[in-house]
Amino acid sequence: MEYLRDPAEIYARSFAAIRAEADFSALPAALEPIAVRLVHACGMTDLVADLRYDPGIVQAARTALQAGAPVLADTEMTAAAIIRARLPAENAILCTLNEPAVAGLAAAERTTRSAAAVSLWRDRLAGAVVAIGNAPTALFALLELLDKGAPRPAAILAFPVGFVGAAESKAELAENPRGVPFLTLAGRRGGSPLAGAAVNALAAGEAP
């Protein structure tokens, strides 16, 4: 079969196609490289119009990462999508979903394991970069935690996906980010590849 095999050429053509087909004109210049990486991660050029963000998200997230802030991930899939070699300060990537206490907490609180796992973030939240790529309940739980006075993270990168709660949790974040710079994708779309791509692009510090 004949197909393109050269990695550099595949890379170049991919990003050329993205820039030819997607409209980034409404985005701040600093956010454009992040949006390019998000499109590259999922193949959907139309997602740019559905991005919601705080204008300070790029600076806030990069400053935190460069200072060594941990990345708090909702699932192992999200954590695995982050390229550790790109992190600027050997930043820890923390996922509490599989910690022993989580199942009991979820049962006691009558919620999902993803939401219960977020309750274990409280002592680690201050100045952290949060990456949510799967569970809407994790994002809801994070917002509830902030409403109860938990320390503010430096940035929230929220890409929960699905048909129940995904659009609603992201809409709540965009409407009231609790004073935290954020980047999210309106609607049902999302997923670990997008959350990971956002972290990777911010960590890499790519210019527009």
C-alpha atoms as one frame of an Amber mdcrd trajectory, in Angstrom:
protein
   0.000   0.000   0.000   1.110   3.523  -0.726   0.854   5.917   2.180   2.935
   8.625   3.763   5.519   7.148   6.127   7.902   9.975   6.923   7.150  11.263
  10.465   8.360  14.802   9.821   6.280  15.106   6.663   3.192  13.687   8.384
   3.659  16.214  11.174   4.133  19.127   8.778   1.133  18.234   6.628  -1.086
  17.697   9.657  -0.427  21.132  11.087  -0.664  22.759   7.674  -4.110  21.201
   7.227  -5.220  22.371  10.666  -4.170  25.951  10.011  -5.809  25.882   6.571
  -9.127  24.467   7.767  -9.659  25.917  11.249 -10.481  29.519  12.074  -8.383
  30.816  14.964  -9.042  34.500  14.290 -11.249  35.018  17.347  -8.711  33.599
  19.804  -6.042  35.534  21.685  -2.661  34.974  20.046  -1.292  33.188  23.097
  -4.101  30.627  22.999  -3.782  29.752  19.310  -0.978  27.155  19.695  -3.015
  25.436  22.402  -6.065  25.335  20.150  -3.974  23.918  17.295  -2.849  21.075
  19.550  -6.416  20.413  20.659  -7.557  20.118  17.056  -4.596  17.857  16.296
  -5.563  15.595  19.204  -9.077  14.906  17.933  -9.248  15.836  14.254 -12.177
  18.228  14.712 -11.387  21.661  13.294 -14.755  23.053  14.357 -14.032  22.742
  18.068 -12.244  26.117  18.077 -15.570  27.946  18.135 -16.624  26.000  21.234
 -13.600  26.852  23.345 -14.338  28.830  26.493 -11.514  30.373  28.453 -10.172
  32.997  30.774  -7.802  35.302  28.855  -5.128  34.697  31.487  -5.156  30.904
  31.262  -1.967  30.494  29.225   0.176  32.683  31.462  -1.319  31.237  34.646
  -0.823  27.615  33.661   2.681  28.099  32.271   3.848  30.069  35.276   2.547
  27.356  37.589   4.161  24.542  35.615   7.478  26.349  35.412   7.373  26.811
  39.179   6.975  23.055  39.656   3.242  22.856  40.299   1.742  19.359  40.224
  -0.824  18.327  37.643  -3.964  16.814  39.191  -5.637  14.418  36.747  -9.126
  12.960  37.097  -8.252   9.561  35.598  -5.249   7.435  34.734  -6.155   7.957
  31.062  -5.785  11.701  31.474  -2.523  11.273  33.365  -1.182   8.935  30.666
  -1.930  11.506  27.944   0.521  13.957  29.506   4.035  13.795  28.064   6.256
  13.894  31.130   9.324  14.902  29.137   7.614  18.171  28.209   6.930  19.222
  31.780   9.359  22.026  32.594  10.147  21.201  36.220   9.746  17.424  36.565
   6.224  18.219  37.749   4.371  15.484  39.585   1.289  14.060  37.889  -1.202
  12.957  40.530  -4.312  10.820  40.046  -6.147   9.761  43.195  -8.836   7.675
  41.483  -7.356   4.348  42.524  -6.376   5.263  46.073  -7.810   2.760  48.617
 -10.119   5.247  50.317 -11.958   6.261  47.154 -14.434   3.383  46.856 -15.586
   3.842  50.445 -15.910   7.601  50.035 -17.955   7.164  46.863 -20.306   4.734
  48.590 -20.678   6.950  51.660 -21.346  10.070  49.606 -23.483   8.257  47.014
 -21.431   9.625  44.181 -18.996   8.423  41.556 -15.451   7.302  42.290 -14.232
  10.160  40.106 -16.012  12.711  42.282 -14.881  11.042  45.500 -11.282  11.060
  44.265 -11.410  14.837  43.907 -12.077  15.169  47.634  -8.535  13.833  48.151
  -7.120  16.781  46.190  -7.908  19.383  48.843  -4.435  19.488  50.390  -2.797
  19.496  46.956  -4.949  22.052  45.159  -3.163  25.288  46.017  -1.355  26.472
  42.881  -1.848  23.180  41.027  -2.840  22.677  37.405  -6.027  20.597  37.200
  -6.631  18.447  34.098 -10.048  16.806  33.779 -10.505  14.682  30.682 -13.237
  12.194  31.445 -15.620  12.660  34.336 -18.199  15.456  34.547 -18.745  14.545
  38.202 -15.062  15.261  38.867 -15.485  18.802  37.555 -18.692  19.311  39.541
 -16.945  17.981  42.660 -14.012  20.328  42.131 -16.318  23.338  41.837 -18.175
  22.271  44.976 -14.867  21.921  46.795 -13.909  25.451  45.792 -17.297  26.719
  46.946 -16.524  25.222  50.364 -13.331  27.223  50.649 -10.716  24.838  49.279
  -7.454  26.422  48.065  -7.535  27.705  44.492  -5.569  25.881  41.818  -3.527
  27.937  39.374  -5.512  26.709  36.370  -8.346  24.367  35.401  -8.209  22.539
  32.055 -11.637  20.936  31.817 -12.560  18.514  29.038 -15.029  16.034  30.554
 -16.880  14.098  27.883 -20.273  12.448  27.657 -24.021  12.744  27.471 -24.850
  13.284  31.147 -23.341  16.238  32.926 -20.489  17.025  30.573 -22.027  20.082
  28.937 -23.557  21.212  32.209 -20.372  20.947  34.281 -18.368  22.902  31.707
 -21.089  25.529  31.417 -20.982  25.982  35.205 -17.209  26.436  35.083 -17.402
  28.964  32.261 -20.181  30.924  33.967 -18.503  30.943  37.379 -14.852  29.842
  37.400 -14.499  30.717  41.087 -11.658  33.098  40.339  -9.520  30.420  38.663
  -8.172  30.812  35.099  -9.649  28.049  32.943  -9.880  26.481  29.515 -12.787
  24.258  28.535 -14.785  23.010  25.553 -18.509  23.703  25.538 -20.884  20.838
  24.871 -20.584  17.064  25.059 -17.199  16.743  23.395 -14.006  16.242  25.346
 -11.828  13.384  26.517  -8.413  12.505  27.894  -6.544  13.241  24.637  -7.785
  16.833  24.757  -6.925  17.351  28.417  -3.490  15.858  27.818  -2.951  17.932
  24.690  -3.766  21.100  26.620  -1.234  20.296  29.330   1.402  19.278  26.778
   0.987  22.437  24.723   1.101  24.686  27.781   4.141  22.856  29.117   5.957
  23.137  25.810   5.555  26.918  25.752   5.001  27.077  22.007   4.834  30.499
  20.406   1.826  31.509  18.269
